[in-house]
Amino acid sequence: MADKSERLLNLYIMLLAQTRFVSKQDIRRAHYGEYGDNPRGLEAFEKAFERDKEDLRELGVVIEVGSLDSYFDDEQGYRISADTSSLPEIRFEADEAAVLGIAARAWEQHTLARATTEAMRKLAAQGVEIDTSRLDLVPPSLRAEEPAFDACWEATQKRRVITFDYRRPGEEAATRRLQPWGVVRSSGRWYVVGYDLDRRAERVFRLSRVQGRVALTGKSAAYDVPAGTDVKVVAHSLVHRSPDIEAVVLVRQRAGVALRRQASAIEEDVSGPDDVTAWDRLRVSGQVRDLVGSVLTLGANAVVEAPDGLRADVISRLSGVTR
């Protein structure tokens, strides 16, 4: 049976894409076929359909009910008007816009885009007339920013254990087993938060450091997320709990003022990657993500010498920009 969230999304897309009212029979065939055509299955469909309509209405979706035939009103159909689903101009504060940006990035992942494609395929197979321009209200995009995102998201929804290889800066990749509680975005990065089965403690993992494929193992509903858990709070506390590292960075002279201020030692007039200008060698300590950001901000005016893990992180970020 399809996950309820996916079924609601498909139902929403189906009703929104209509140029006419669609019958309950067509809706049942498209999204509730698992209930069967027998009396018991039809009764189960009626209950599920009523629950799903109520859930959509609680989300603010206006479902219109009308006659399928202009001459006869003995059979009713359903649709979602684009006029009632569109929004007037709204202005957001900076922090509100940031939250909406996070939600938009999640929507752009191909798991949700695939649901839209599947809904359209089912409608086309039934010969139902659709207007895809109505879906501009909720446009999906086939972009997977992090290859590990979809598997982690799916495991979170189904509460299945995941296994993956994870590489910390300066360390070899190690296999981890996690009961994922949620996937969150913070400071421009995606993280999966959960219970590490081997360390027996809460852990957070940056998705960009996951190596290779994320495998879902075991059965669905294999664990429960602790009551009252706020994955964003957990992620923030764990990310900032990591110790500082010491880095060696080559910086062009007269560049990198902010980085120089936090340096514990500066060696002047050293050999650099080019002879265009003179270079200095800085020893700085800090969080990996902060150091990566500082180096990237300087562009061609800074080069990481050590540690290798920090250098690899910078190269990875640069490679992602040039793709």
N, C-alpha and C positions, 0 to 999 in steps of 0.2 A: 504494500500500500504506500502511495506517495506520501512524503512528509507533508504535514498540514500547511507549513509555511509555503512550500512549493505549490500546493494545490490552490491556496488562496491567491498567490501571485498569478497562476495560470487562469483562474476564474476572473480575476480583475482584468487581465489583459484581454481575455475573450470578450467580456462584456463591454470593455472600453472601445474595442476595435470594430464594433458593430455599426452598420448603417441602418439597421432595423432591429426590432425586438427579436431575441432568440428564444426558442422554446426550451422548456425544462427538459424535454427529451433529448434535444441536441446537446445541452449542457451535461446531462447524465452520460451520454455516449462519449463525450470528449474527455471528461475528467473524473468520472465516477464509475467507470466500467468494471472496477474490481468487485462491486457489490452484486453484479449479476442481474438477470432478468426475472428471477423467481420472486414470489411475493415477499419472502423475507429480505431479499436483496433490495427490492424496491422500497420497502419500508426503511431499511438502513440508509438508503440514498436520501430519502426525504428528510430524515433527521440530520444527516451530515450536511445537506444543502442548506437547511434552515440555520444550522449553527454557523456555517461559513458566511452566509449572507449577514447574519448578525455581527460576526467578527469584523467584516468589511465596513459595516455601518458604524461600528464603534471606532473605527479608524478614520471616520469622517467621509467615507465613500457613499455617495448618493446613488442607490440602485433604483432605476425607474421600472415600473411595472405597466405594461400596456398590452393591447390586443395584437395578436399576430395577423389578423385579417381586418381590413378597414370596414368590411361589411358584416362580420360576425365577431362577437366578443366572447365566445364560449371558451376560448383557450388563451391564456395569458403568456406573455413573454417577458424577457428581462434585458436590460441594457444599462450601461453607465454613460451618461451624457458627458461629452467633452466640455461643455459649458460649465457643468457643475463640478467637474474635476480640475479645471484650470484655476489658477490663483491670480488675484490682482497683484499689482506691484507691491512688493514688500521690501523694506529696508532693514538690514540686520546690523547689529553691533559687530565689532571685530571678532569677539570671542564666539558669537553665535555663528558668524560666517565660517569660522574655523571648524566648528562642529559639523556644519552642513558639508564642508569640504571632505571631512572624514567619511561621512555617510555616502557622498558621491563616489569616492574612491572605492568603497566597498561594492557599490552598485556596478561599477565598471568591470568588476571581476567577471570572468566568463561563465561562472556557475549560474549567476542570475541572468546573464544574457542568453544562456542556453535554454533557460526556462521560457523566455520570450519566444525563441525560435521554435521550441517544441509546441507551444500554444498555437502559434501561427500554422505550423504543419498540420496539426489536428483539424483546425478550422478549414484549411484548404482541402483536406481529404474529404470533408463532408460537403464541400461545395458551398460553404457559407461565405457570403459576401462580406469582405472586411475592408477597412480603410486604415492602412498602416500609418497615415499621417497623424492619426489621433494619438499614436504612441509617442509623438514628439514630447508629450507631457512627461514621459518617463523614459528617455532615450537610453538604452544600454550601449555599452561600448566593449568590443572584444579586446581588452587590454589586461594582461596579467602582469602586474608590477613585480610581484614576487612569485616565482614558480611554486613555492611551498604553500602559498595562501589557500588555494582551493581545498587541498587535502586537510589542512588544519581547520578550516572553516567547517568542512563536512563532518570531521570527527567531533568538533565542538557541538554541532547540532544533534548528532547521533549518540554522543557520549561514548565514543569508542577510543581505545588506547591507540596512540601513534608511536611509531619507532622511526628514528632518523639519525643521520650522522651530523654532528655539530662541531664546528671549529671555532674556538676562541682565539683571539689575537695571540700569536706567539706559541700556540699549542697545536698538536696534531688533532685531527678530527676524531671524535669519540662517539660511540653509539649511545643514544639516550632513549628512554621509554617514558612516555608522559600521558597522564590523564588530562587532556586539555579542558580548561574551564572557559576560555574565551580568547578571541583574537582582537587586539586593540592597536590603535595607531598613536604614536607619541613622537613628537619632535621630528616628524617626517619619516618615521620608520614603523614597520609592522612588527608586532611581537605576539607570540602565543604564550599564554599564561596557564599554568596547571600544576598538578602534583607529580613530581619526579619519582617514579617507582623505585629507582635504584638508590637515589639520595634520600628518599623518604622525607621530602620537604617540598614546600612551595618553590617553584622555579619559573623564571621568565627567559624566553629564548628569542633572539632577534632572527626574523625569517631570512634576512640576507646572509646569515652565517650557516644556514642549513645546507648541507652538502647532499646533492643527489635527490633521490625520491623519498617522499614521506609515505610510509606504509601504515594503513589502518589495520589493526589486528583485533581479534576477539569479536564478541557480540556487541550489538547496540545496547544502550542503557546499562553498560557494565559498571557504572559508578554514578554517584550523585555529587553535584557541586555543593560544597558546604553552604549552609543557609547563611544569607547575609553577605556573601562574597561579592565584592566590587572589584572586578578584574583590572580596571584601570588604576585603582588605588594600589592593588598588589603589584602591578607592573611598575608603577612609579617608584614604590618603595624598594623593590628588588633591583631595578636598574641602577638606582643611585646608591645602592649599598656596595657595589663593586669597587675594589680598591683602585687607587690611581696607579698609572704606569709611568715610567720614566722613558722619555723619547729623546732621540738625537735628530735634530732637524737642521739642514743647511738652508740659510736664508740670505738672499742678496742684501748687500749693504744698503742702508737707507730704506729698507722695506721691513714689514712685519713688526711694527711698533708694539702692537698689543702682545704678540708672542714674546718679544724681547722683555717686556715688563714682567712676565711670569717665569722667565728663565732663571735657573739657579746658577748657570755658568755660561759665559759667552767666549768663544775662541775666535779671534778676528783674523781676517786675511788668510783663509784656508782655501784649498783647492775645491772648486765646485764643478758642476756638470758642464759648464761652458766658461769661456773666457770673456764674455761680453762685459761683465762687471765683476767686482770682487765679492767674495762670499764670507759669511760668518757661520760658525757652528754653535748651535744653541742646545742646551740641555734643559728640557722642560718636563714637568710632571702634571698629570691631570687625567680626567676620564677619557677613555678612548674616543667616544663620540665627539667630545669637545675638541680634542686634538685633531681629529680628522677634519672637523669643520674649519678649524683655524688654518690648517694647511691648504685645504681646498679653496678657501677665500683668497689666499695669496697667489693661487694659480702657478704660473711658471717661475714665481719668485721664491718658491720653497720646495724642498725635496726631503723626504723622510729617509734617514740613513738606518735607523733602528728604533724599535724592534721590527723584525720581519712581518709580524702579524699586523702592526699598524700600517706599514708600507703596503701590504696586500689589501687592507681595507681602503686605503686612498686610491689605489689602482683600480679596485673593483668599482668604487663610486665614479671614477672618471670614465671607466669603460661603459658604465650604465648610461652616462650622459651622452656619449658619442654613438650609441646604438641607434 
